[in-house]
């Protein structure tokens, strides 16, 4: 009887208590159980989420500016031996001067072209409809004319309904709009103060956070923080730099060919370029529509400008600015953007790649640690190596 109980105890120890896979499943079950419990008491966390949503915009804006300005501050402090506070003050003055120049020179042109585009958009839309109708009278389209007309009418109905819904939502959410404007004002007001202290004391943040980990893990945890910081900074600086030069190239190209509303289209192309792979192609659509309404020759010129911009961006700017630091396959990036857009909309598209990079770094380090401590990944030596080792042992013993 005792032997049987001892046998059952050994089986239980071997299959549950001493089994790493069972322990992993129990930890996984505990993890999801904790998530389930927090989901049931989510009302307790509502004040914390409200607080987090309130401070997120200024902190996010300050973080983006930090990654752009911190390398300059570090360079002035390390190479030119300029005190850090003075370097920050110099950068603030330069930024203010640039903002004043943009407000004086670019904003009036942008406002004029935007107002003109809004005013003339009904005429542009009518011209587009006439162009499509004239194209439909081509005898070569007799077989598909009915399907095309049906598709166009369906698209027009959807656009009208979407416009009506947007107006209704805008009227119903006037107070939400006021809240958004208040949030924007508070973000612009508080972000410079947050940025100042991030630039002043940000280099001390990583050692401070590393102290949270146990002493044996502080070195590896510090390396993890360094890799995450490098990945995020590379992405932020790279995307903003590439977006800036994309806007400049489109502005120069549209000015050369004389495309109407070139400044608005160039700035929108630069902003949309923050969305990898899809942004620039989305931004080129209104340019193509305006080019078609202008003349067939203008359409060819816009396509040439787009081809030149894509060549320079893909062959020169992106390799120099971003390079292969993100180490992401294009297929992975595209699938990630599609999935993130379906889950979190525009925010998911913007933050999908940096979040993926951070998660990838953490998972890779955890997996490497697991390979070191697990016996599953011990290298099995070939028989020839074993014989060599045995012979070496014999010679050593002699």
C-alpha positions in Angstrom: 0.0 0.0 0.0 2.8 2.4 0.9 4.6 1.5 -2.3 1.5 2.3 -4.3 1.1 5.7 -2.5 4.8 6.4 -3.1 4.4 5.5 -6.8 1.4 7.9 -7.1 3.4 10.6 -5.3 6.3 10.2 -7.7 4.0 10.4 -10.7 2.4 13.5 -9.4 5.8 15.1 -8.7 7.1 14.1 -12.1 4.2 15.2 -14.2 3.1 18.3 -12.3 5.5 19.7 -9.6 8.7 18.9 -11.4 7.4 19.4 -15.0 8.4 22.7 -16.5 5.6 22.6 -19.1 2.9 22.1 -16.5 4.4 25.0 -14.5 4.3 27.1 -17.6 0.6 26.2 -18.3 -0.3 27.0 -14.6 1.5 30.4 -14.8 -0.3 31.1 -18.1 -3.6 30.2 -16.6 -2.9 32.5 -13.6 -2.0 35.3 -16.0 -5.3 35.1 -17.8 -7.2 34.7 -14.5 -5.7 38.0 -13.3 -6.8 39.7 -16.6 -10.3 38.2 -16.1 -10.5 39.5 -12.5 -9.3 43.0 -13.5 -11.8 43.0 -16.3 -14.6 42.3 -13.8 -13.5 45.2 -11.5 -12.6 47.6 -14.3 -14.7 50.3 -12.7 -12.0 50.6 -10.0 -9.4 51.4 -12.6 -11.5 54.0 -14.4 -10.0 57.0 -12.5 -6.5 55.8 -13.3 -7.4 55.4 -17.0 -8.9 59.0 -17.0 -5.7 60.3 -15.4 -3.5 58.4 -17.9 -5.5 59.7 -20.9 -5.2 63.2 -19.6 -1.4 63.1 -19.3 -0.7 61.0 -22.4 -0.9 63.7 -25.1 1.6 66.1 -23.6 3.9 63.3 -22.6 3.7 61.7 -26.0 4.4 65.0 -27.8 7.3 65.7 -25.4 8.7 62.2 -26.0 8.7 62.7 -29.8 10.4 66.1 -29.4 12.9 64.5 -26.9 14.0 61.9 -29.4 14.6 64.6 -32.0 16.4 67.1 -29.8 18.3 64.9 -27.3 21.0 63.9 -29.8 21.8 67.6 -30.4 21.9 68.3 -26.6 24.2 65.3 -26.0 26.5 66.4 -28.8 26.8 70.0 -27.5 27.4 68.7 -24.0 29.9 66.0 -24.9 31.8 67.5 -27.9 31.4 71.2 -27.4 31.3 71.1 -23.6 28.3 73.4 -23.5 26.3 73.0 -20.3 23.2 71.0 -20.7 20.7 73.7 -19.7 22.3 76.2 -22.0 22.1 73.7 -24.9 18.4 73.2 -24.2 17.8 77.0 -24.1 19.6 77.4 -27.4 17.4 74.7 -29.0 14.3 76.2 -27.6 15.2 79.6 -29.1 15.9 77.9 -32.5 12.5 76.1 -32.4 10.6 79.3 -31.5 12.3 81.1 -34.5 11.4 78.2 -36.8 7.8 78.3 -35.6 7.5 82.0 -36.1 9.0 81.6 -39.6 6.5 78.8 -40.4 3.6 80.9 -39.1 4.6 83.9 -41.1 5.6 82.3 -44.4 4.0 78.9 -44.8 0.7 79.1 -42.8 -0.8 81.9 -45.0 0.0 80.0 -48.2 -1.4 76.8 -46.7 -4.5 78.6 -45.5 -5.1 80.2 -48.9 -4.7 76.9 -50.8 -6.9 75.0 -48.3 -9.7 77.6 -48.5 -9.4 77.6 -52.3 -9.6 73.8 -52.4 -12.6 73.7 -50.2 -14.3 76.4 -52.2 -13.6 74.8 -55.6 -14.1 71.2 -54.6 -17.8 71.1 -55.8 -16.6 72.3 -59.2 -13.8 69.7 -59.2 -16.2 67.0 -58.3 -18.6 68.0 -61.0 -15.8 68.0 -63.6 -14.7 64.6 -62.4 -18.3 63.3 -62.9 -18.4 64.8 -66.4 -15.1 63.2 -67.2 -16.2 59.8 -66.0 -19.5 60.1 -68.0 -17.7 61.1 -71.2 -15.4 58.2 -70.7 -18.3 55.8 -70.2 -19.6 56.7 -73.7 -16.6 55.0 -75.2 -17.9 52.2 -77.4 -15.3 49.8 -76.0 -17.0 50.1 -72.6 -20.5 49.0 -73.8 -20.3 45.6 -72.1 -19.3 46.9 -68.7 -21.0 50.3 -68.8 -23.9 49.1 -66.6 -21.7 47.7 -63.9 -19.6 50.9 -63.9 -22.7 53.1 -63.6 -24.0 51.0 -60.8 -20.7 51.1 -58.9 -20.4 54.9 -59.3 -24.0 55.5 -58.1 -23.4 53.2 -55.2 -20.2 55.0 -54.3 -22.0 58.4 -54.6 -24.8 57.3 -52.3 -22.3 56.0 -49.7 -20.4 59.3 -49.8 -23.6 61.3 -49.3 -24.7 59.1 -46.4 -21.2 59.3 -44.9 -21.3 63.1 -45.2 -24.7 63.3 -43.6 -23.6 61.0 -40.7 -20.5 63.1 -40.2 -22.5 66.3 -39.9 -25.0 64.7 -37.5 -22.1 63.3 -35.4 -20.4 66.7 -35.4 -23.6 68.4 -34.3 -24.2 65.9 -31.5 -20.6 66.1 -30.3 -20.1 69.8 -30.0 -19.1 69.4 -26.4 -16.6 66.7 -27.4 -15.1 69.1 -29.9 -14.7 71.6 -27.1 -13.0 69.0 -25.0 -10.7 68.1 -27.9 -9.7 71.8 -28.3 -9.1 72.1 -24.6 -6.9 69.0 -24.7 -4.9 70.4 -27.7 -4.4 73.7 -25.9 -3.3 72.0 -22.7 -1.0 69.7 -24.6 0.7 72.6 -26.4 0.9 74.5 -23.1 2.4 71.7 -21.0 4.5 69.7 -23.5 7.4 72.3 -23.5 7.8 72.0 -19.7 7.7 68.2 -19.8 10.2 68.3 -22.7 12.6 70.6 -20.7 12.8 68.2 -17.8 13.1 65.2 -20.1 16.1 66.8 -21.8 17.6 67.9 -18.6 17.3 64.6 -16.6 16.3 62.0 -19.2 19.8 60.5 -19.3 19.4 59.6 -15.6 16.1 57.8 -16.1 17.5 54.5 -17.4 19.9 53.9 -14.4 17.0 54.9 -12.0 14.6 52.4 -13.6 17.3 49.7 -13.7 17.5 49.8 -9.9 14.0 48.3 -9.7 15.3 44.9 -10.9 17.2 42.6 -8.6 20.9 43.2 -8.4 21.7 40.0 -10.4 19.5 41.2 -13.2 20.3 44.9 -13.3 22.9 44.6 -16.0 20.7 42.7 -18.4 17.7 44.8 -17.5 19.7 47.9 -18.3 20.7 46.5 -21.7 17.0 45.7 -22.3 16.1 49.3 -21.6 18.9 50.5 -23.8 17.7 48.3 -26.7 14.1 49.5 -26.3 15.2 53.1 -26.2 17.4 52.7 -29.3 14.5 51.0 -31.2 12.0 53.7 -30.4 14.4 56.6 -31.0 15.5 55.1 -34.3 11.8 54.8 -35.4 10.7 58.2 -34.3 13.7 60.1 -35.7 13.7 58.0 -38.9 10.0 58.4 -39.6 9.8 62.1 -38.9 13.0 62.8 -40.9 11.8 60.8 -43.9 8.3 62.4 -43.7 9.9 65.9 -43.7 12.0 65.2 -46.8 9.0 63.5 -48.6 7.0 66.7 -48.0 9.9 68.8 -49.3 10.4 66.7 -52.4 6.7 66.8 -53.2 6.5 70.5 -52.6 9.5 71.1 -55.0 8.1 68.7 -57.6 4.5 70.1 -57.5 5.9 73.6 -57.7 8.0 72.8 -60.8 5.1 71.2 -62.7 2.6 73.8 -61.5 0.1 71.5 -59.9 -2.7 73.5 -58.1 -2.7 73.3 -54.3 0.8 71.8 -54.3 1.7 73.0 -50.8 -1.4 71.4 -49.2 -0.8 68.1 -51.1 2.9 68.1 -50.2 2.3 68.6 -46.5 -0.4 65.9 -46.5 2.0 63.5 -48.3 4.6 64.2 -45.6 2.2 63.6 -42.7 0.7 60.5 -44.3 4.2 59.1 -44.9 4.2 58.4 -41.2 2.1 55.4 -42.1 4.6 53.0 -43.7 4.0 51.6 -47.2 0.4 53.0 -47.5 0.7 56.6 -46.5 2.4 58.0 -49.6 0.1 56.1 -52.0 -3.0 57.4 -50.1 -1.6 60.9 -50.4 -1.0 60.7 -54.1 -4.7 60.0 -54.8 -6.0 63.6 -54.5 -3.0 64.8 -56.5 -3.9 62.4 -59.3 -7.6 63.5 -59.2 -6.6 67.2 -59.5 -4.1 66.3 -62.3 -6.8 64.5 -64.3 -9.1 67.5 -63.9 -6.3 69.8 -65.1 -5.0 68.0 -68.2 -3.7 64.6 -69.3 -0.2 66.1 -69.5 -0.4 67.2 -65.8 -1.3 63.6 -64.9 1.9 62.4 -66.6 3.9 65.0 -64.8 2.4 64.0 -61.4 3.2 60.4 -62.0 6.8 61.4 -62.9 7.1 63.4 -59.7 5.8 60.5 -57.7 8.2 58.0 -59.4 11.2 60.3 -58.8 10.2 60.8 -55.1 9.8 57.1 -54.5 13.1 56.4 -56.1 15.0 59.0 -54.0 13.1 58.0 -50.8 13.7 54.2 -51.3 17.3 54.4 -52.6 18.8 57.3 -50.7 16.8 58.8 -47.8 15.3 55.7 -46.1 18.6 53.7 -46.2 20.6 56.6 -44.9 18.1 57.7 -42.2 16.5 54.4 -41.1 18.7 51.7 -42.6 17.9 48.2 -41.3 17.7 49.2 -37.6 14.1 48.1 -37.2 15.0 44.7 -38.8 11.4 44.0 -40.0 10.4 42.1 -43.1 8.1 44.1 -45.4 5.5 41.3 -45.3 5.5 41.4 -41.5 5.1 45.2 -41.5 2.1 45.1 -44.0 0.3 42.4 -42.1 1.0 44.1 -38.8 -0.4 47.4 -40.1 -3.5 45.7 -41.5 -4.2 43.9 -38.2 -3.5 47.0 -36.1 -5.8 49.1 -38.2 -8.6 46.7 -37.6 -8.0 46.6 -33.9 -7.2 50.2 -33.0 -7.8 52.2 -36.1 -5.5 55.1 -37.0 -3.8 54.9 -33.6 -3.0 51.3 -34.1 -1.4 52.0 -37.5 0.8 54.8 -36.0 1.9 52.9 -33.0 2.0 49.3 -34.4 5.6 49.2 -35.5 7.2 50.7 -32.4 5.1 48.5 -30.1 6.0 45.5 -32.2 9.7 46.4 -32.0 9.5 46.7 -28.2 7.6 43.4 -27.8 10.1 41.7 -30.2 13.1 42.9 -28.1 11.5 41.7 -24.8 10.4 38.3 -26.3 13.8 37.7 -27.9 15.7 38.4 -24.6 13.3 36.2 -22.6 13.7 33.4 -25.1 17.5 33.7 -25.1 17.4 33.5 -21.3 15.1 30.5 -21.4 17.5 28.8 -23.9 20.3 29.3 -21.4 18.5 27.8 -18.4 16.6 25.1 -20.2 18.0 21.7 -20.9 15.9 21.5 -24.1 18.4 23.6 -26.0 21.6 21.9 -24.9 23.8 21.2 -27.9 24.2 17.5 -28.7 27.8 16.8 -29.7 28.4 14.5 -32.7 30.0 11.1 -32.1 33.2 12.3 -33.8 33.5 15.1 -31.3 32.8 12.8 -28.4 35.7 10.5 -29.6 38.0 13.4 -29.9 37.1 14.5 -26.3 37.7 11.0 -25.0 41.1 10.7 -26.7 42.1 14.1 -25.3 41.0 12.9 -21.9 43.2 9.8 -22.2 46.2 11.8 -23.3 45.7 14.2 -20.5 45.5 11.3 -18.0 48.8 9.8 -19.3 
